[in-house]
């Protein structure tokens, strides 16, 4: 499977579909290794879609001497796009870290980003988000992966969806499963997320951006996403009032696609 030497580490990636280039990345997880089925339905029908393993998870290794940061992960993405010879990509960054990475890619290399989608994002980590992310890390470190998984899943899905799908969400092979046995990578992700602060540079990001606000998201809801919409010069906002941290269920996924694809097609 494809790997490239990127910024001193081996980076695993996959490309699915055909059409203009697009990047699709999320939070503390991967869409690789058969998980491309979780991409927005129709994404690979319309776009050559790049997905990847971040440093330290899946088939990507890491250089632990480097300070983890969203800018470091963005530099990895920039180098990978250059390696592929891609530019003017449609950049979909979701559920936290992926969105933050996209912000830095668009800032540092505007030639690479045709347009951008951010959801579950922030421009800096306030006290509430910082404490929540640290609590998730401590849960993983001191109570184990399965306790962390249960804790994060309870807060990431609507209660009705969680109740109906608990058995498939939890356990080995469930949500955030890529982090099992990867505590160090997880703690490095958390450090990067907490230290993400792009407030003073938002005005320099020129890429047209769709910022999606999840009304029921207690982790990264409108409190953290509205500052991005307000700070970017070419941002459009859209509210999904009943969505929690993770878009889940058929109706929510359809509604998400109804926002995503017209925006990507427009640009």
C-alpha positions as CSV (number, residue, x, y, z in Angstrom):
1,X,0.0,0.0,0.0
2,X,1.2,3.5,-0.6
3,X,3.7,5.1,1.8
4,X,5.9,8.2,1.4
5,X,8.8,9.5,3.4
6,X,7.4,12.8,4.6
7,X,9.2,15.2,7.0
8,X,11.3,12.4,8.3
9,X,8.7,9.8,8.9
10,X,6.9,7.1,6.9
11,X,3.4,8.3,6.1
12,X,0.6,5.9,4.9
13,X,-2.1,7.2,2.6
14,X,-4.8,5.9,0.2
15,X,-6.5,7.5,-2.7
16,X,-10.1,6.5,-3.6
17,X,-12.3,7.4,-6.4
18,X,-11.8,9.6,-9.4
19,X,-12.2,13.2,-10.4
20,X,-10.7,16.5,-9.1
21,X,-8.4,16.1,-6.1
22,X,-9.9,16.3,-2.6
23,X,-8.6,15.7,0.9
24,X,-10.9,14.2,3.6
25,X,-9.5,13.9,7.2
26,X,-11.1,13.8,10.6
27,X,-10.0,13.8,14.2
28,X,-8.2,11.2,16.3
29,X,-8.8,8.4,13.8
30,X,-8.3,7.4,10.2
31,X,-10.5,6.7,7.1
32,X,-7.9,4.2,5.8
33,X,-7.8,0.4,6.1
34,X,-11.4,-0.2,4.9
35,X,-12.9,2.8,6.7
36,X,-13.4,4.8,3.5
37,X,-17.0,3.6,3.8
38,X,-17.4,6.3,6.4
39,X,-16.6,9.1,3.9
40,X,-19.6,11.2,2.8
41,X,-21.6,9.1,0.4
42,X,-20.8,10.1,-3.1
43,X,-17.4,11.6,-2.2
44,X,-15.4,9.1,-4.2
45,X,-17.9,9.1,-7.1
46,X,-17.0,12.8,-7.7
47,X,-13.5,13.3,-6.4
48,X,-10.1,11.6,-6.2
49,X,-10.1,11.5,-2.4
50,X,-6.9,11.4,-0.3
51,X,-7.1,9.9,3.1
52,X,-4.2,9.1,5.5
53,X,-2.9,7.9,8.8
54,X,-1.6,10.7,11.0
55,X,1.8,10.3,12.6
56,X,1.8,7.5,15.1
57,X,-1.4,5.6,14.1
58,X,-2.2,3.0,11.6
59,X,0.8,2.4,9.3
60,X,2.4,5.8,9.8
61,X,5.3,6.1,12.2
62,X,6.4,9.2,14.1
63,X,9.5,11.1,15.2
64,X,9.0,11.6,18.9
65,X,11.8,14.2,19.1
66,X,9.4,16.6,17.3
67,X,7.0,18.7,19.3
68,X,3.4,17.7,18.3
69,X,1.3,20.5,16.8
70,X,-1.4,21.0,14.3
71,X,1.1,23.0,12.3
72,X,3.4,19.9,12.2
73,X,0.5,17.7,10.9
74,X,-0.3,20.4,8.4
75,X,3.4,20.4,7.2
76,X,3.0,16.7,6.7
77,X,-0.1,17.2,4.6
78,X,1.6,19.9,2.6
79,X,4.6,17.7,1.9
80,X,2.3,14.8,0.9
81,X,0.4,16.9,-1.5
82,X,3.6,18.1,-3.1
83,X,4.8,14.5,-3.3
84,X,1.6,13.7,-5.2
85,X,1.9,16.8,-7.4
86,X,-1.6,17.9,-6.2
87,X,-2.8,21.5,-5.9
88,X,-6.1,23.3,-5.7
89,X,-7.7,20.5,-3.6
90,X,-11.0,20.6,-2.0
91,X,-10.1,20.2,1.7
92,X,-12.6,18.6,4.0
93,X,-11.5,18.7,7.6
94,X,-13.9,17.3,10.2
95,X,-14.4,16.5,13.9
96,X,-11.6,18.5,15.4
97,X,-8.0,18.0,14.5
98,X,-8.6,17.5,10.7
99,X,-10.2,21.0,10.5
100,X,-7.4,22.6,12.5
101,X,-4.9,21.0,10.1
102,X,-6.8,22.4,7.1
103,X,-6.6,25.9,8.5
104,X,-2.8,25.8,8.6
105,X,-2.5,24.2,5.1
106,X,-4.7,27.0,3.7
107,X,-2.7,29.6,5.5
108,X,0.8,28.4,4.6
109,X,0.1,27.1,1.1
110,X,-2.9,28.8,-0.4
111,X,-2.0,27.3,-3.8
112,X,-2.9,23.9,-2.4
113,X,-6.4,24.7,-1.2
114,X,-9.2,25.5,-3.6
115,X,-11.8,25.6,-0.9
116,X,-12.2,24.2,2.6
117,X,-14.9,22.7,4.9
118,X,-14.4,22.8,8.6
119,X,-16.6,21.1,11.2
120,X,-16.0,20.4,14.9
121,X,-13.2,22.9,14.9
122,X,-11.8,25.7,16.9
123,X,-9.4,28.7,16.5
124,X,-7.9,28.2,19.9
125,X,-8.6,25.9,22.8
126,X,-10.5,27.7,25.6
127,X,-10.4,26.4,29.2
128,X,-13.5,24.2,28.7
129,X,-12.1,22.5,25.6
130,X,-8.6,22.2,27.2
131,X,-10.0,20.5,30.3
132,X,-12.2,18.2,28.3
133,X,-9.4,17.0,26.0
134,X,-7.0,16.5,29.0
135,X,-9.7,14.5,30.8
136,X,-10.1,12.2,27.8
137,X,-6.3,11.7,27.7
138,X,-6.2,10.9,31.5
139,X,-9.0,8.5,31.1
140,X,-7.1,6.6,28.4
141,X,-3.9,6.7,30.3
142,X,-5.1,5.7,33.7
143,X,-8.3,3.8,33.1
144,X,-7.5,2.2,29.7
145,X,-8.6,2.4,26.2
146,X,-12.1,0.9,26.6
147,X,-13.0,3.3,29.4
148,X,-11.8,6.2,27.3
149,X,-13.8,4.9,24.3
150,X,-17.0,4.7,26.4
151,X,-16.4,8.2,27.8
152,X,-15.8,9.9,24.5
153,X,-18.6,8.1,22.7
154,X,-21.2,9.1,25.3
155,X,-20.3,12.8,24.6
156,X,-19.9,12.5,20.9
157,X,-23.2,11.0,19.8
158,X,-26.8,12.0,20.4
159,X,-28.2,10.0,23.3
160,X,-30.9,8.3,21.2
161,X,-28.3,7.2,18.6
162,X,-25.9,6.0,21.4
163,X,-28.7,4.0,23.0
164,X,-29.6,2.3,19.7
165,X,-26.1,1.6,18.6
166,X,-24.1,1.2,21.7
167,X,-23.0,-2.4,21.0
168,X,-21.4,-1.5,17.6
169,X,-19.9,1.7,18.9
170,X,-18.0,0.2,21.8
171,X,-15.4,-2.5,22.1
172,X,-12.6,-3.6,19.9
173,X,-13.3,-2.5,16.3
174,X,-15.6,0.2,17.6
175,X,-15.2,4.0,17.4
176,X,-11.7,5.5,17.8
177,X,-10.4,1.9,17.6
178,X,-7.2,3.1,15.9
179,X,-6.0,4.5,19.2
180,X,-6.1,1.2,21.0
181,X,-2.5,0.4,22.0
182,X,-1.4,3.9,20.8
183,X,-1.6,5.9,24.0
184,X,1.5,8.0,23.2
185,X,0.1,9.0,19.8
186,X,-3.2,9.9,21.4
187,X,-1.5,12.1,24.0
188,X,0.5,13.8,21.3
189,X,-2.7,14.5,19.4
190,X,-4.2,16.1,22.5
191,X,-1.1,18.3,23.1
192,X,-1.4,19.5,19.5
193,X,-5.1,20.2,19.8
194,X,-4.8,22.1,23.0
195,X,-1.9,24.3,21.7
196,X,-3.7,25.1,18.4
197,X,-4.1,28.9,18.2
198,X,-4.6,30.6,14.9
199,X,-6.6,33.6,16.0
200,X,-4.0,36.2,14.9
201,X,-3.7,34.7,11.4
202,X,-7.3,33.9,10.5
203,X,-7.6,37.0,8.3
204,X,-4.8,35.8,6.1
205,X,-6.6,32.6,5.1
206,X,-8.3,33.4,1.8
207,X,-9.7,30.0,0.8
208,X,-13.5,30.0,0.6
209,X,-14.6,28.0,3.7
210,X,-17.8,26.4,4.8
211,X,-18.0,26.3,8.6
212,X,-20.6,23.8,9.8
213,X,-21.9,24.3,13.3
214,X,-23.2,21.3,15.2
215,X,-25.9,22.5,17.5
216,X,-25.8,19.6,19.9
217,X,-22.0,19.2,20.1
218,X,-20.9,19.6,23.7
219,X,-17.2,19.3,22.7
220,X,-16.8,21.6,19.7
221,X,-20.2,23.2,19.1
222,X,-21.0,26.7,18.0
223,X,-19.0,28.1,21.0
224,X,-15.8,27.1,19.3
225,X,-16.9,27.1,15.6
226,X,-18.5,30.5,15.3
227,X,-15.2,32.4,15.9
228,X,-13.8,30.7,12.8
229,X,-16.8,31.8,10.7
230,X,-16.5,35.3,12.0
231,X,-12.7,35.5,11.6
232,X,-12.2,34.2,8.1
233,X,-12.7,36.7,5.3
234,X,-14.4,34.2,2.9
235,X,-16.4,32.0,5.3
236,X,-20.0,30.8,5.0
237,X,-21.7,29.3,8.0
238,X,-24.3,26.6,8.2
239,X,-26.0,25.3,11.3
240,X,-27.0,21.6,11.8
241,X,-29.1,22.2,15.0
242,X,-29.7,18.5,15.9
243,X,-26.2,17.2,15.2
244,X,-23.7,16.2,18.0
245,X,-19.9,15.9,17.7
246,X,-20.2,13.1,15.2
247,X,-22.6,13.1,12.2
248,X,-24.5,9.9,12.7
249,X,-27.5,8.2,11.3
250,X,-29.0,8.2,7.8
251,X,-30.9,11.5,8.0
252,X,-28.0,13.4,9.5
253,X,-25.6,12.0,6.8
254,X,-28.0,13.0,4.1
255,X,-28.3,16.5,5.5
256,X,-24.5,16.8,5.8
257,X,-24.1,15.8,2.1
258,X,-26.7,18.4,1.1
259,X,-24.4,21.1,2.6
260,X,-21.1,19.5,1.5
261,X,-21.5,18.8,-2.1
262,X,-23.1,22.0,-3.3
263,X,-20.3,23.9,-1.6
264,X,-17.6,21.8,-3.2
265,X,-19.2,22.0,-6.6
266,X,-19.5,25.8,-6.4
267,X,-15.8,26.0,-6.0
